[in-house]
Amino acid sequence: MAKVSEKLIASNKKAWHDYFIEQTWEAGISLVGTEVKSLRMGKCSLKESYIRYVGGELILYGMNISPYEKGNIFNRDPLRPRKLLLHRQEINKIAGGVSQKGYTIVPLKVYLKGSLVKVEIGLARGKKLYDKREDTAKKDQRREAEREFKVTLR
């Protein structure tokens, strides 16, 4: 089986900072032609985007896909809600996770997988301020250790 190439379009680094990501899924996304062309050019932002479970479907809100320059009348609203495409079993599992207190669904990255646009979504639990401080302290310690290790190698 041939390996399918993946090209990252946009990632949501803030999600990893603000949440503990418990589980991830790969979802398709319902788009129109000019949106796909704009995504291929890398014009997408996941900042302030979120996912809601509405009427048995997962809907992505706040993802900004800039209008395609040559799209004229075919361009849609850049911030319109977009339906995520998953199997019913996966949707039910995600809905069960979100029904627990403190859990939410966040988009983590948008990428091209072959000719298809995919979104990686995660079931996330919010971090408290002390969790964020703890993570920052661990990163600083690791960075210091790597710096010291680099100095001793020379």
N, C-alpha and C positions, 0 to 999 in steps of 0.2 A: 504494500500500500504506500503510495507516494505521500510525503510529508507536505501538509498544507502550510503555506507561508502566512505569518501573522505580522501585520504592521500596526503599531500603536498610533492612534489618532489623538486621544486625550486621556489623561488619568486624573483621578481625584485624590491627591496626596493628603488633603485636609481630612478626608474620611478616616485614613489610618491614624491621624493625630487625634481626632475627636472621638473615635469609637474603637471598641474591641470587636474585630471581625470574627464571628463565630464560624460561619460557613459561607461558601461562595457558589454561585451558579453562573452558567453562560446562557444568555438569552438573546434571541433575535429581536429586532426592532422594526416596527412598521413605519416605513418612510415613503416619500414620493421621490420621483426622479431627480429633481434639482437638489434635494437634500443629500442624496447619495453623491452627486457630483461635488457638492460643497465639502462633504466629509472626506472624499478622496483627496481634496486639496488641503485637508487638515484644519478646516475652519470649524472648530467645535469647542465648547467649553462646558465642563461639568460642575463648575463652581455654583454653589447654592442649589443644586438639583437634588431631587428626592423622589422616592417611589411610594405610591399608595396602592393599597388593595381596595379596589372599587368594583362592586358588582361581579365578583368572580374573576376579575382580570387585574393584572398589574399595569399601572399607568405611570410613566415617567414624566415628571413635571420639572420645568425650569432648565432643561438642557438647551443651551443656546447653539443652534446651527446657523451660522451667518448665511444670508441669502447668496445664492449663486449669481455672479456678475452677469452672465449671459442668460439668466433665467427669466427676466422681465415678468410677464403676467403669470408665469407658472410658479413663481416663488410663493412659499407659504410663510405664515408667521414664524419667526425664528424661535419663539418660546412656546409654541403650541404643545399641548400634551401628546405624548406618543405611547402607543400600546406596545407592551413587551410580549414577545412570543415565547411561550414555554409550554411544556406538556402539562396537562391537568393535574397529574400526580405531583409535579414539582410546585405548581401554584398552590395546591392544598397544603403541602409541607411548609412552604414559606408563610402562608396565611396562619397556620398553626403556630409558627414561631413568633409572628408579629403580635398574636393575641396575648402573648405573655407580657407582663409588665416590664417596661424598660427596653424593649426590643423595637428596632426599626429596620427598614430596608434602604440601603444606600447604593447608588451606582459607583463602581470603583474605577472602571476604565472602559473606553470605547475603542474598538480595533477592527481592522479588516481581516477576516479569515478567508483566504482565497478571494472570492468576489463578493462575499457576504459581509454585512456590517453586524458586529456582535457587541453586546454590552455585558460586562462582568458585574454582577450584582452580589451584594453580601448582606447576610443577616447580621445586624450589628447591635451591640449594647453600648450605651453612652458611657464615656469615661468621666470620672470626677476630676476636679482640679488636682488633687494629690496624686492620682494615677498619671496625669500628664507630667507632673513634676518628676515622678519616679522614672518614667520613660526617658525624659530629658537627661536626668542624672546618669542613667545607664548608658545612653548614647555618648555623653561626655566622657565617662570612664573608659568606654571602649575606644573612643577616639584618642584619648591620652595614652592608653596602652599601645595602640598601633603606632603612635608617634614615637614613643620610647623604644619600641621594638625596631622601628625603622632606623633610629639613631644608633642603636647597638649593632646593627648589621653593617654599617659603614665603617 
